[in-house]
Amino acid sequence: MTSSKTALSALPPVDRVLDDPGVSGLADRCDPRVLTGLVRDALAALREDLLEGRAPADRPKLIELAVAGVREGLDRKLAPRLGAVVNATGIVLHTNLGRAPLAPGAVRRIAETAAGYCGLEIDLETGGRGSRHRIVEELLCELTGAEAAAVVNNNAAAVLITLNSLALGREVVVSRGQLIEIGGSFRLPDVMERSGAVPVEVGTTNRTHLSDYDAAISERTGLLLDAHTSNFRVLGFTASVPLEELAALGRRQGLPVARDLGGGALVDLAELGLPAEPLVADSVAAGADVVTFSGDKVLGGPQAGLIVGRRESVDRIRTNPLMRALRCGKLTYAALEATLRLYLDRSRLLAEHPVLSRLTVPVATLKRRGGRLRGRLADLREAGWLIEVIDSRAQAGSGSLPLEEIPSAALAVWPPALPVEELAARLRRHDPPVLGYVRGDRLHLDLRTVAAAEIAVLEVALRRASVPP
């Protein structure tokens, strides 16, 4: 006990560390209160080290360690929390990694729009106030065949405001098999309840018929809802109602029909050699009054919830007071407009659309990239590292192309005398972080989600990871 007290007596006071030139010189980088907090944190860490015998009971040395701790703490505090990472997971639309990477043109438009003022809500013809919806409405209508369009901050918001606008206090008839839950605890029944609508479930988990919807309609019904199951499938003895038939029933009963696509594609992915994904234009043509889908999934744009359909229904949504709470800002519109314009020129689409490019790059191309990287790591292989280019299976992710795997290629790495989990951790600590996945005793770096320019980053990251910290 006495030795602990003696050791702690060597710990310098807060003021002494604050007065040290190594700390006082940081005053122009941060608020004094922040600096004092960093000193207290550094001294608290040293106190623990002294009690555990990990630090010397020497005041000059402790001051030196405290100053170093403050400087490191300030660097961490000032460093951005949101930074670029190298996605080597094989999941193209990885929700935890920000989903769709944006096209270069969209990135430029964000920078240009952010740097100054823009015509977000002004009519340049009259000089009066305009509508931000007009920025992309014409594009969305041209690409989907809809009469009108609106944009909110994500697809959950699009579903919420659609239900609130068209069925507040009224019943919404939906198939029991479509009451989905997706990542982040998004549950369709909960969203329906929060919207002020009253869900009415029809059919069974695996089979729902048109007669089920018809029998559930009453004077309390406000909307018929069709929800894409997004991230799962029910196979076997199943039955569902085609959207055309549901829309026809809605017209006969004088009820609007909403279709939630979740992802929503603007081009036929099957023509690109990928599994089919529902086209937004097909839902519009089938007669849905409202179609909702995401901006940052296969569409390849920023996070946004896109709403298209018949003008009467979309106008009711656009004039809902909730629109102000859920609307998007200028940077989202800038990126969304640039992304949508890519779809007007199919000759440029695959080359400039990062999501479609990653989904469609040939496996042979990925293997060649992996082979060149493996060749540049010959010294690691000579040191005993096992580095091979192998076949792998990638995914679209984020509920797009559910259960479909996309042929790919990965770099499989086995480091000698280093647990593979530690190798993965070292790569995550690299700048920029590299995220792969561990399978068995190897770390896999799937090349489908790694841009060609990032191959050099993988080389540097693996070399640094091979050196003990």
C-alpha positions as CSV (number, residue, x, y, z in Angstrom):
1,M,0.0,0.0,0.0
2,T,2.8,2.3,0.9
3,S,4.6,1.7,-2.4
4,S,1.4,2.5,-4.3
5,K,1.1,5.8,-2.5
6,T,4.7,6.6,-3.1
7,A,4.3,5.9,-6.8
8,L,1.2,8.0,-7.1
9,S,2.9,10.9,-5.3
10,A,5.1,11.2,-8.4
11,L,2.1,11.9,-10.6
12,P,2.2,15.6,-11.7
13,P,-0.8,17.9,-11.1
14,V,-3.0,19.0,-13.9
15,D,-1.6,22.6,-13.9
16,R,2.0,21.3,-14.2
17,V,1.1,19.4,-17.4
18,L,-0.9,22.3,-18.7
19,D,2.1,24.6,-18.2
20,D,4.5,22.3,-20.1
21,P,5.5,23.9,-23.4
22,G,4.5,20.6,-25.2
23,V,0.9,21.2,-24.0
24,S,0.6,24.9,-23.7
25,G,1.6,25.2,-27.4
26,L,-1.5,23.3,-28.3
27,A,-3.8,26.0,-27.0
28,D,-4.3,27.4,-30.5
29,R,-5.6,24.1,-31.7
30,C,-8.4,23.6,-29.3
31,D,-10.6,25.1,-26.6
32,P,-8.9,25.4,-23.1
33,R,-11.6,23.2,-21.6
34,V,-10.9,20.5,-24.1
35,L,-7.2,20.7,-23.4
36,T,-7.8,20.4,-19.7
37,G,-10.0,17.4,-20.2
38,L,-7.2,15.7,-22.3
39,V,-4.7,16.3,-19.5
40,R,-7.0,14.8,-17.0
41,D,-7.5,11.8,-19.3
42,A,-3.8,11.3,-19.8
43,L,-3.1,11.6,-16.0
44,A,-5.9,9.1,-15.3
45,A,-4.3,6.6,-17.7
46,L,-0.9,7.1,-16.0
47,R,-2.4,6.6,-12.6
48,E,-3.6,3.2,-13.7
49,D,-0.2,2.4,-15.1
50,L,1.5,3.4,-11.9
51,L,-0.8,1.2,-9.8
52,E,-0.2,-1.7,-12.2
53,G,3.6,-1.1,-12.2
54,R,3.6,-0.3,-15.9
55,A,5.0,3.3,-15.5
56,P,8.1,4.6,-13.6
57,A,7.5,6.6,-10.4
58,D,9.6,9.4,-11.8
59,R,7.9,12.8,-12.2
60,P,10.0,14.2,-15.1
61,K,9.3,10.9,-17.0
62,L,5.6,11.0,-16.1
63,I,5.3,14.6,-17.3
64,E,6.9,13.5,-20.6
65,L,4.4,10.6,-20.9
66,A,1.5,12.8,-20.0
67,V,2.4,15.4,-22.7
68,A,2.7,12.6,-25.2
69,G,-0.7,11.3,-24.1
70,V,-2.3,14.7,-24.5
71,R,-0.9,15.2,-28.0
72,E,-2.1,11.7,-29.1
73,G,-5.5,12.4,-27.5
74,L,-5.8,15.7,-29.3
75,D,-4.8,14.1,-32.6
76,R,-7.5,11.4,-32.1
77,K,-10.1,14.1,-31.2
78,L,-9.4,16.2,-34.2
79,A,-9.2,13.3,-36.6
80,P,-12.4,12.7,-38.7
81,R,-14.6,9.9,-37.5
82,L,-16.0,9.3,-40.9
83,G,-13.3,8.4,-43.4
84,A,-12.8,6.3,-46.5
85,V,-12.3,2.5,-46.1
86,V,-11.3,-0.2,-48.6
87,N,-14.2,-2.6,-48.9
88,A,-12.8,-6.1,-49.5
89,T,-15.9,-7.9,-48.1
90,G,-17.4,-8.8,-51.4
91,I,-20.7,-7.0,-50.5
92,V,-21.1,-4.2,-53.0
93,L,-23.9,-2.3,-51.2
94,H,-22.6,-2.7,-47.7
95,T,-25.0,-0.9,-45.4
96,N,-22.3,-0.5,-42.6
97,L,-19.9,0.9,-45.2
98,G,-22.2,3.6,-46.6
99,R,-23.9,1.5,-49.4
100,A,-23.4,2.9,-52.9
101,P,-20.1,4.6,-53.8
102,L,-21.0,7.7,-55.9
103,A,-20.1,8.3,-59.5
104,P,-17.2,10.8,-60.0
105,G,-19.7,13.2,-61.6
106,A,-21.9,13.1,-58.5
107,V,-18.9,13.8,-56.3
108,R,-18.0,16.8,-58.4
109,R,-21.6,18.2,-58.2
110,I,-21.6,17.8,-54.4
111,A,-18.3,19.8,-54.2
112,E,-19.5,22.5,-56.6
113,T,-22.9,22.8,-54.8
114,A,-21.4,22.9,-51.3
115,A,-18.8,25.6,-52.2
116,G,-21.4,28.3,-52.7
117,Y,-25.0,29.2,-53.1
118,C,-27.4,27.2,-55.4
119,G,-30.9,27.5,-56.8
120,L,-32.4,25.0,-54.4
121,E,-35.8,26.6,-54.0
122,I,-35.9,29.5,-56.3
123,D,-37.7,30.0,-59.6
124,L,-35.0,31.7,-61.7
125,E,-37.6,32.8,-64.3
126,T,-39.8,34.7,-61.9
127,G,-37.4,35.3,-59.0
128,G,-40.0,33.8,-56.6
129,R,-39.8,30.8,-54.4
130,G,-39.6,27.5,-56.2
131,S,-39.8,23.8,-55.2
132,R,-36.8,21.6,-54.6
133,H,-38.7,18.6,-56.0
134,R,-38.4,20.1,-59.5
135,I,-34.7,19.5,-59.5
136,V,-35.1,15.8,-60.2
137,E,-38.8,15.3,-60.8
138,E,-38.5,15.5,-64.6
139,L,-35.6,13.0,-64.6
140,L,-37.4,10.6,-62.3
141,C,-40.6,10.8,-64.4
142,E,-38.6,10.2,-67.7
143,L,-36.8,7.2,-66.3
144,T,-39.8,5.6,-64.6
145,G,-42.8,6.7,-66.7
146,A,-44.4,8.3,-63.6
147,E,-46.5,11.5,-63.6
148,A,-44.9,13.1,-60.6
149,A,-42.0,12.5,-58.1
150,A,-40.8,13.5,-54.7
151,V,-37.7,12.9,-52.6
152,V,-37.2,12.3,-48.8
153,N,-34.2,11.3,-46.8
154,N,-34.5,7.5,-47.1
155,N,-36.9,4.8,-48.2
156,A,-38.2,4.2,-44.7
157,A,-39.2,7.9,-44.7
158,A,-40.8,7.4,-48.1
159,V,-43.0,4.6,-46.8
160,L,-43.8,6.5,-43.7
161,I,-45.0,9.7,-45.4
162,T,-46.8,7.7,-48.1
163,L,-48.9,5.9,-45.5
164,N,-49.4,9.0,-43.4
165,S,-50.5,11.0,-46.5
166,L,-52.8,8.5,-48.0
167,A,-54.1,6.5,-45.1
168,L,-53.9,8.5,-41.8
169,G,-56.4,7.0,-39.4
170,R,-57.5,4.5,-42.0
171,E,-56.8,0.8,-42.7
172,V,-54.0,-0.4,-44.9
173,V,-54.5,-3.9,-46.3
174,V,-51.2,-5.8,-46.7
175,S,-50.2,-9.4,-47.2
176,R,-49.0,-11.2,-44.0
177,G,-46.1,-12.5,-46.0
178,Q,-44.9,-9.0,-46.7
179,L,-44.6,-7.7,-43.2
180,I,-40.9,-7.6,-43.4
181,E,-38.1,-6.7,-41.0
182,I,-34.8,-5.6,-42.4
183,G,-31.5,-4.4,-40.9
184,G,-31.4,-1.7,-38.3
185,S,-34.7,-2.9,-36.7
186,F,-36.8,-1.5,-39.6
187,R,-40.1,-3.4,-39.2
188,L,-42.9,-2.6,-41.6
189,P,-45.7,-3.1,-39.0
190,D,-44.0,-0.6,-36.7
191,V,-43.6,2.0,-39.5
192,M,-47.3,1.5,-40.4
193,E,-48.3,2.1,-36.8
194,R,-46.2,5.3,-36.5
195,S,-47.6,6.6,-39.7
196,G,-51.1,6.7,-38.1
197,A,-52.4,4.0,-40.5
198,V,-54.0,0.8,-39.2
199,P,-52.5,-2.4,-40.7
200,V,-54.9,-5.2,-41.8
201,E,-53.1,-8.4,-42.5
202,V,-54.5,-10.8,-45.1
203,G,-53.5,-14.2,-46.4
204,T,-50.9,-16.4,-44.8
205,T,-47.1,-16.3,-44.6
206,N,-46.7,-18.2,-47.9
207,R,-50.0,-17.7,-49.8
208,T,-52.1,-14.6,-50.4
209,H,-54.9,-14.3,-53.0
210,L,-56.7,-11.4,-54.6
211,S,-59.9,-12.5,-52.8
212,D,-58.1,-12.0,-49.5
213,Y,-57.6,-8.3,-50.3
214,D,-61.1,-8.0,-51.6
215,A,-62.7,-9.5,-48.5
216,A,-60.7,-7.2,-46.2
217,I,-61.8,-3.9,-47.9
218,S,-64.4,-1.9,-46.0
219,E,-65.5,1.7,-45.5
220,R,-62.4,2.1,-43.2
221,T,-59.9,1.1,-45.9
222,G,-57.6,3.8,-47.1
223,L,-54.8,2.0,-49.0
224,L,-53.7,-1.3,-50.5
225,L,-50.0,-1.9,-49.9
226,D,-47.7,-4.2,-51.8
227,A,-44.2,-4.6,-50.2
228,H,-41.2,-6.2,-51.9
229,T,-39.8,-8.8,-49.6
230,S,-36.3,-7.3,-50.2
231,N,-33.9,-9.5,-48.2
232,F,-35.6,-12.9,-48.1
233,R,-37.7,-15.2,-50.2
234,V,-40.5,-17.7,-49.5
235,L,-40.1,-20.7,-51.7
236,G,-42.2,-23.8,-52.4
237,F,-46.0,-23.8,-52.0
238,T,-46.5,-20.1,-52.4
239,A,-49.0,-17.7,-54.0
240,S,-48.9,-13.9,-54.3
241,V,-51.0,-11.3,-56.1
242,P,-49.5,-9.6,-59.2
243,L,-49.3,-5.9,-58.9
244,E,-51.5,-5.4,-62.0
245,E,-54.4,-7.3,-60.4
246,L,-54.0,-5.5,-57.1
247,A,-54.0,-2.1,-58.9
248,A,-57.1,-3.1,-60.8
249,L,-58.8,-4.0,-57.6
250,G,-57.8,-0.6,-56.2
251,R,-59.4,1.2,-59.1
252,R,-62.6,-0.8,-58.8
253,Q,-62.8,0.0,-55.1
254,G,-61.6,3.6,-55.5
255,L,-58.5,3.0,-53.4
256,P,-54.9,4.0,-54.0
257,V,-52.3,1.2,-54.3
258,A,-48.7,1.7,-53.0
259,R,-45.8,-0.4,-54.0
260,D,-42.6,-0.4,-51.8
261,L,-39.7,-1.8,-53.8
262,G,-37.0,-1.3,-51.2
263,G,-34.2,-1.3,-53.7
264,G,-35.6,-0.5,-57.1
265,A,-33.7,-0.7,-60.4
266,L,-33.9,1.8,-63.3
267,V,-32.3,-0.6,-65.8
268,D,-32.9,-4.3,-66.5
269,L,-30.1,-5.9,-64.6
270,A,-30.7,-9.2,-66.4
271,E,-29.4,-7.5,-69.6
272,L,-26.2,-6.9,-67.7
273,G,-25.8,-10.6,-66.8
274,L,-27.1,-10.1,-63.3
275,P,-30.1,-11.6,-61.5
276,A,-33.3,-9.7,-62.2
277,E,-34.4,-6.9,-59.8
278,P,-37.8,-5.3,-60.0
279,L,-37.9,-2.3,-62.3
280,V,-39.5,0.9,-61.0
281,A,-40.9,1.5,-64.4
282,D,-42.7,-1.9,-64.4
283,S,-44.4,-1.0,-61.1
284,V,-45.6,2.3,-62.5
285,A,-46.8,0.7,-65.7
286,A,-48.6,-2.0,-63.6
287,G,-50.8,0.8,-62.2
288,A,-49.4,1.5,-58.8
289,D,-50.4,5.0,-57.6
290,V,-47.2,5.3,-55.6
291,V,-43.9,3.5,-55.8
292,T,-41.2,4.0,-53.2
293,F,-37.5,2.9,-53.5
294,S,-34.0,3.8,-52.3
295,G,-31.5,6.1,-53.8
296,D,-28.4,4.5,-52.4
297,K,-28.9,0.8,-53.4
298,V,-28.8,-0.4,-57.0
299,L,-29.7,3.1,-58.2
300,G,-26.2,4.0,-57.1
301,G,-26.9,7.5,-55.7
302,P,-26.9,9.2,-52.3
303,Q,-29.1,8.1,-49.4
304,A,-32.6,9.1,-50.3
305,G,-36.2,7.8,-50.5
306,L,-37.7,8.2,-53.9
307,I,-41.4,8.5,-54.4
308,V,-42.9,8.3,-57.9
309,G,-46.4,7.7,-59.2
310,R,-49.7,9.4,-60.1
311,R,-49.7,13.1,-59.7
312,E,-52.8,13.2,-57.4
313,S,-51.2,10.9,-54.9
314,V,-47.7,12.4,-55.1
315,D,-49.1,15.9,-54.6
316,R,-50.8,14.7,-51.4
317,I,-47.5,13.4,-50.2
318,R,-45.6,16.6,-51.2
319,T,-48.0,18.8,-49.3
320,N,-47.9,16.7,-46.1
321,P,-46.4,18.8,-43.2
322,L,-44.1,15.9,-42.5
323,M,-42.3,16.6,-45.8
324,R,-40.4,19.5,-44.2
325,A,-39.1,17.1,-41.5
326,L,-38.1,14.4,-44.0
327,R,-36.9,16.4,-47.0
328,C,-33.4,16.3,-48.3
329,G,-30.8,19.1,-48.5
330,K,-28.9,20.5,-51.5
331,L,-26.0,18.0,-51.4
332,T,-28.4,15.1,-51.7
333,Y,-30.1,16.7,-54.6
334,A,-26.8,17.5,-56.3
335,A,-25.6,13.9,-56.1
336,L,-29.0,12.5,-57.0
337,E,-29.4,14.6,-60.1
338,A,-25.9,13.7,-61.4
339,T,-26.6,10.0,-60.8
340,L,-29.9,10.1,-62.6
341,R,-28.4,11.8,-65.6
342,L,-26.1,8.9,-66.1
343,Y,-29.1,6.7,-66.9
344,L,-29.9,8.9,-69.9
345,D,-26.6,7.8,-71.6
346,R,-26.3,4.1,-71.5
347,S,-23.0,4.2,-73.3
348,R,-21.5,5.9,-70.2
349,L,-23.5,4.1,-67.6
350,L,-21.3,1.0,-66.8
351,A,-18.0,2.9,-67.1
352,E,-19.1,5.8,-64.7
353,H,-21.5,4.1,-62.4
354,P,-19.5,2.5,-59.5
355,V,-22.2,0.1,-58.3
356,L,-23.0,-1.3,-61.8
357,S,-19.3,-1.4,-62.7
358,R,-18.5,-3.4,-59.6
359,L,-21.4,-5.8,-60.1
360,T,-20.5,-6.5,-63.7
361,V,-16.7,-6.5,-63.9
362,P,-15.6,-9.9,-65.3
363,V,-14.2,-12.5,-63.0
364,A,-11.2,-12.8,-65.3
365,T,-10.4,-9.1,-64.8
366,L,-10.6,-9.6,-61.0
367,K,-8.2,-12.6,-61.2
368,R,-5.7,-10.6,-63.3
369,R,-5.7,-7.8,-60.7
370,G,-5.3,-10.4,-57.9
371,G,-2.5,-12.1,-59.8
372,R,-0.6,-8.8,-60.2
373,L,-1.0,-8.1,-56.5
374,R,0.2,-11.5,-55.6
375,G,3.3,-11.0,-57.8
376,R,4.2,-7.8,-56.1
377,L,4.0,-9.6,-52.7
378,A,6.6,-12.1,-53.7
379,D,8.8,-11.2,-50.8
380,L,6.0,-12.0,-48.3
381,R,5.5,-15.3,-49.9
382,E,9.2,-16.0,-49.7
383,A,8.9,-15.2,-46.0
384,G,6.3,-18.0,-45.6
385,W,3.0,-16.1,-46.3
386,L,0.5,-18.1,-48.2
387,I,-1.1,-15.8,-50.7
388,E,-3.4,-17.2,-53.4
389,V,-6.1,-15.9,-55.8
390,I,-9.1,-18.1,-55.4
391,D,-12.7,-18.2,-56.7
392,S,-15.2,-16.5,-54.3
393,R,-18.9,-15.5,-54.2
394,A,-19.8,-11.8,-53.8
395,Q,-23.2,-10.2,-53.0
396,A,-25.1,-7.1,-54.0
397,G,-26.1,-6.5,-50.4
398,S,-28.6,-4.1,-48.7
399,G,-31.6,-6.3,-49.7
400,S,-30.8,-6.1,-53.4
401,L,-30.7,-9.3,-55.4
402,P,-31.5,-11.3,-52.2
403,L,-30.0,-14.8,-51.9
404,E,-28.2,-14.3,-55.2
405,E,-24.4,-14.8,-55.2
406,I,-22.2,-13.2,-57.8
407,P,-19.1,-15.0,-59.0
408,S,-15.9,-13.2,-57.9
409,A,-12.3,-13.6,-57.0
410,A,-10.5,-13.1,-53.7
411,L,-7.0,-12.9,-52.4
412,A,-6.7,-15.6,-49.7
413,V,-4.0,-14.8,-47.2
414,W,-2.5,-17.0,-44.5
415,P,0.2,-15.3,-42.4
416,P,2.8,-17.5,-40.6
417,A,3.2,-16.9,-36.8
418,L,0.3,-14.5,-36.8
419,P,-3.3,-15.3,-35.9
420,V,-5.5,-14.5,-38.9
421,E,-7.8,-12.5,-36.7
422,E,-4.8,-10.3,-35.7
423,L,-4.0,-9.8,-39.4
424,A,-7.6,-8.7,-40.0
425,A,-7.4,-6.3,-37.0
426,R,-4.1,-4.8,-38.3
427,L,-5.7,-4.2,-41.7
428,R,-8.6,-2.4,-40.0
429,R,-6.2,-0.2,-38.2
430,H,-4.4,0.7,-41.4
431,D,-4.9,4.2,-43.0
432,P,-7.2,3.8,-44.9
433,P,-8.7,0.8,-43.1
434,V,-9.1,-2.4,-45.1
435,L,-12.0,-4.7,-44.4
436,G,-12.1,-8.3,-45.5
437,Y,-13.5,-11.4,-43.9
438,V,-12.1,-14.4,-42.2
439,R,-13.0,-17.9,-43.3
440,G,-11.3,-20.8,-41.7
441,D,-7.6,-20.0,-41.2
442,R,-7.4,-17.4,-44.0
443,L,-8.2,-13.8,-44.5
444,H,-10.1,-13.2,-47.7
445,L,-9.9,-9.9,-49.6
446,D,-12.7,-10.1,-52.2
447,L,-11.7,-8.1,-55.2
448,R,-15.2,-7.4,-56.6
449,T,-15.6,-4.6,-54.2
450,V,-12.1,-3.2,-54.5
451,A,-11.6,-0.5,-57.1
452,A,-8.7,-0.9,-59.5
453,A,-7.0,2.1,-57.9
454,E,-7.2,0.5,-54.5
455,I,-5.1,-2.6,-55.3
456,A,-2.0,-0.6,-54.5
457,V,-3.5,0.2,-51.1
458,L,-4.0,-3.5,-50.4
459,E,-0.3,-4.0,-51.1
460,V,0.8,-1.3,-48.7
461,A,-1.6,-2.5,-46.0
462,L,-0.5,-6.1,-46.2
463,R,3.2,-5.1,-46.0
464,R,2.6,-2.9,-43.0
465,A,0.5,-5.6,-41.3
466,S,3.4,-8.0,-41.8
467,V,5.6,-5.9,-39.5
468,P,5.1,-6.2,-35.8
469,P,3.7,-2.9,-34.3
